[in-house]
């Protein structure tokens, strides 16, 4: 019989892991095609959490005061996720079009450094407009609990798992079975060869940025519903864990990002409880260093020659 405390931490870890997996997919989609670490992704996530909060507030929700049920709850969540994901996707496309496309032919680290600059722009835009205080995130979810082996499973966790699983499966099917997905895989393998075969590489890159950023938007709304707050600082804490998840799973691998996210979520939850919260970061970023040194291709990645 699994100890109730252990089971509770596994439940918590799976919820965190679902969020990290969605965020990690954004890193892996862009890197798989451009071999670029998009550090602006950290704060696309942060900005999206505010967009999700504003979308819920626009519906008249505030704090914990309004609890919804039935079709009203479903409609509210669909609206919030749609607004947040589309807005995040458009932010990602704007970043690619304005800041990164002009640098596509430039060798070296110019593009990566540019994403750091864009990240700081997003960071300071929210800091200047929304302020430095944490914001109370509207949460329309009713408090429904089930007792499982001495642990508590809430409706919140079930919804988070269901939404994250749906999005991850949908992405996997899109990449593996659709024409655009095949174009993305061809571009990731060899962009010039794909272009000669008639693939619109620019379009593929835009789709990758849109999808990756949209998934960051979904992760941001999940973050708000799970923790019931948002702040201008959340991008770095969650983003670094998601980046570690992408590296652990094999950056560039969709499956790896999913598995890596779940593993990092479990490590954070179990390590934080059974050791100490301050040790969770030591373990997580220790894993990042070890993977980069001893297995840079990660669990599911493969070592490819550097693209010229």
C-alpha positions in Angstrom: 0.0 0.0 0.0 1.4 3.4 -1.0 1.9 5.7 1.9 -0.7 8.5 1.9 1.9 11.2 2.1 3.8 9.8 -0.8 0.6 9.4 -2.8 -0.3 13.0 -2.1 3.0 14.3 -3.3 2.7 12.2 -6.5 -0.6 13.8 -7.2 0.9 17.3 -6.6 3.9 16.4 -8.7 1.8 15.2 -11.6 0.0 18.6 -11.6 3.2 20.5 -11.6 4.6 18.2 -14.2 1.7 18.8 -16.6 2.4 22.5 -16.4 6.1 22.1 -17.0 5.5 19.7 -19.9 3.4 22.2 -21.7 5.9 24.9 -21.2 8.8 22.7 -22.2 7.1 21.8 -25.4 7.5 25.5 -26.5 11.2 25.3 -26.0 11.5 22.0 -27.9 9.3 23.0 -30.9 11.4 26.1 -31.6 14.8 24.4 -30.9 13.9 21.4 -33.1 13.5 23.7 -36.1 15.9 26.6 -35.5 18.3 25.1 -33.0 17.5 28.3 -30.9 16.9 28.5 -27.2 14.1 31.0 -27.0 14.6 32.7 -23.6 11.7 35.0 -24.3 9.5 31.9 -23.8 10.0 32.4 -20.0 8.1 35.7 -20.0 5.6 34.8 -22.8 4.4 32.4 -20.1 4.4 35.2 -17.5 2.5 37.6 -19.7 0.0 34.9 -20.6 -0.8 34.4 -16.9 -1.9 38.0 -16.8 -3.9 37.7 -20.0 -5.7 34.6 -18.5 -6.4 36.6 -15.3 -7.8 39.6 -17.2 -9.9 37.2 -19.4 -11.5 35.7 -16.3 -11.9 39.2 -14.7 -13.6 40.4 -17.9 -16.2 37.7 -17.3 -16.9 39.2 -13.9 -14.8 36.8 -11.8 -12.6 37.9 -9.0 -10.6 36.1 -6.4 -12.3 33.0 -4.9 -15.7 34.7 -4.6 -17.3 33.1 -7.7 -17.7 29.4 -8.0 -19.2 28.0 -11.3 -20.6 24.6 -12.2 -21.9 22.7 -15.2 -21.9 24.2 -18.6 -21.1 27.7 -17.2 -17.8 26.4 -15.8 -17.0 24.6 -19.0 -17.8 27.7 -21.1 -15.7 29.9 -18.9 -12.7 27.6 -19.0 -13.0 27.2 -22.8 -13.1 31.0 -23.2 -10.2 31.6 -20.9 -8.0 29.0 -22.5 -8.9 30.1 -26.0 -8.2 33.8 -25.3 -4.9 33.0 -23.4 -3.6 30.5 -25.9 -4.4 32.6 -29.0 -3.0 35.8 -27.4 0.2 33.9 -26.3 0.5 32.4 -29.8 0.3 35.9 -31.4 2.9 37.2 -29.0 5.2 34.3 -30.1 4.6 35.1 -33.8 5.3 38.8 -33.2 8.6 38.0 -31.5 9.6 35.7 -34.4 8.5 38.2 -37.1 10.0 41.4 -35.6 13.0 40.3 -33.5 14.2 37.0 -34.9 13.5 36.7 -38.6 15.9 39.5 -39.6 18.6 37.6 -37.7 17.9 34.2 -39.2 21.0 34.3 -41.5 23.3 35.6 -38.8 25.7 33.0 -37.3 26.5 32.8 -33.7 24.5 33.8 -30.6 22.9 37.0 -31.9 19.4 35.4 -32.1 19.6 33.9 -28.6 20.9 37.1 -27.1 18.0 38.9 -28.8 15.5 36.6 -27.1 17.0 37.5 -23.8 16.4 41.2 -24.6 12.8 40.5 -25.7 12.3 38.6 -22.4 13.4 41.7 -20.5 11.0 43.9 -22.5 8.1 41.7 -21.7 9.2 41.5 -18.0 9.3 45.3 -17.7 6.1 45.9 -19.6 4.2 43.9 -17.0 6.2 45.4 -14.1 5.4 48.9 -15.3 1.7 48.3 -16.1 0.6 45.7 -13.5 3.0 46.6 -10.7 5.3 44.4 -8.6 2.6 43.0 -6.3 1.2 39.5 -6.7 -2.2 39.4 -8.2 -5.0 37.2 -6.9 -6.0 34.9 -9.7 -9.8 34.3 -10.2 -10.6 30.7 -9.6 -14.1 29.6 -10.7 -13.5 25.9 -9.9 -15.8 24.4 -7.2 -14.0 22.6 -4.3 -14.7 18.9 -5.0 -12.5 16.4 -3.2 -12.1 12.6 -3.3 -10.2 10.6 -0.7 -7.9 8.1 -2.4 -5.7 5.9 -0.2 -5.6 8.6 2.4 -4.6 11.3 -0.1 -6.8 14.1 -1.4 -7.5 14.4 -5.1 -9.3 17.6 -6.1 -11.4 18.5 -9.1 -8.7 21.0 -9.9 -6.0 18.4 -10.4 -8.3 16.2 -12.5 -9.1 19.2 -14.8 -5.4 20.1 -15.1 -4.4 16.6 -16.0 -7.2 16.2 -18.5 -6.5 19.6 -20.3 -2.8 19.0 -20.4 -3.2 15.4 -21.7 -5.6 16.6 -24.3 -3.2 19.3 -25.5 -0.2 17.0 -25.5 -1.9 14.3 -27.4 -3.3 16.8 -29.9 0.2 18.2 -30.5 1.6 14.7 -30.9 -1.1 13.8 -33.5 -0.6 17.1 -35.3 3.2 16.7 -35.6 3.0 13.0 -36.6 -0.1 12.8 -38.8 -0.8 16.2 -40.5 0.7 17.7 -43.6 1.9 20.7 -41.6 3.3 18.4 -38.9 5.3 16.5 -41.5 6.6 19.8 -42.9 7.7 20.7 -39.4 9.6 17.4 -39.0 11.2 17.8 -42.5 12.3 21.4 -41.6 13.7 20.2 -38.3 15.7 17.5 -40.2 17.1 19.8 -42.9 15.6 23.2 -43.6 17.3 23.7 -47.0 16.3 20.3 -48.3 12.7 20.9 -47.1 12.7 24.2 -48.9 13.8 22.5 -52.2 11.0 20.0 -51.8 8.4 22.8 -51.7 8.0 23.3 -48.0 7.3 26.9 -46.9 9.9 27.1 -44.2 8.9 30.6 -43.1 5.4 29.4 -42.5 6.6 26.3 -40.6 8.7 28.5 -38.3 5.7 30.8 -37.6 3.5 27.8 -36.8 6.2 26.5 -34.4 6.4 29.8 -32.6 2.6 30.0 -32.5 2.1 26.5 -31.1 4.9 26.7 -28.6 3.7 30.0 -27.3 0.1 28.9 -27.2 1.1 25.9 -25.1 2.9 28.3 -22.8 -0.4 30.2 -22.5 -2.2 27.0 -21.5 0.5 26.3 -18.9 0.2 29.9 -17.6 -3.6 29.5 -17.1 -3.0 26.2 -15.3 -0.4 27.9 -13.1 -3.0 30.6 -12.1 -5.7 28.1 -11.4 -3.3 25.9 -9.4 -1.6 28.5 -7.3 -4.3 31.2 -7.3 -1.9 34.0 -8.0 0.3 35.5 -10.7 3.2 37.9 -10.6 5.8 39.5 -12.9 8.5 37.2 -11.5 6.9 33.7 -12.2 8.4 33.4 -15.7 11.9 32.6 -14.5 11.0 30.2 -11.7 8.7 28.1 -13.9 10.6 28.7 -17.1 13.9 27.4 -15.8 12.2 24.2 -14.5 10.5 23.8 -17.9 13.8 24.3 -19.7 15.4 21.7 -17.5 12.5 19.4 -18.4 13.1 19.9 -22.1 16.9 19.2 -21.7 16.2 16.1 -19.5 13.8 14.7 -22.0 15.9 15.6 -25.0 15.4 19.1 -26.3 13.9 18.9 -29.8 11.9 15.8 -28.8 8.2 16.3 -28.3 7.9 13.0 -26.3 11.0 14.0 -24.3 9.5 17.3 -23.3 6.3 15.6 -22.0 8.2 13.0 -20.0 10.8 15.5 -18.8 8.1 17.8 -17.5 6.4 15.0 -15.5 9.7 13.9 -14.1 10.7 17.4 -13.0 7.3 18.0 -11.5 7.6 14.8 -9.4 11.1 15.6 -8.4 10.1 19.1 -7.2 7.1 17.7 -5.2 8.8 14.7 -3.7 12.2 16.4 -3.1 10.6 19.5 -1.6 8.5 17.5 0.8 10.8 14.7 1.9 14.0 16.8 2.0 13.2 20.5 2.1 11.8 23.0 -0.3 15.2 24.7 -0.7 16.7 21.3 -1.8 14.2 20.9 -4.7 16.0 23.5 -6.8 19.4 22.0 -6.0 18.2 18.6 -7.2 16.5 20.0 -10.3 19.4 22.2 -11.5 21.9 19.5 -10.5 20.1 17.2 -12.9 20.3 20.0 -15.6 24.1 20.1 -15.2 24.5 16.3 -15.1 22.4 15.9 -18.3 24.3 18.6 -20.1 27.7 17.1 -19.2 27.0 13.4 -19.5 24.0 13.0 -21.7 23.4 16.2 -23.7 20.9 14.5 -26.0 18.7 13.7 -23.0 16.4 10.7 -22.6 14.7 10.8 -26.0 16.8 13.2 -28.0 19.4 12.1 -30.5 22.8 13.7 -31.2 22.5 15.3 -34.6 25.3 17.1 -36.4 25.1 20.9 -36.1 23.3 22.5 -39.0 25.3 24.8 -41.2 
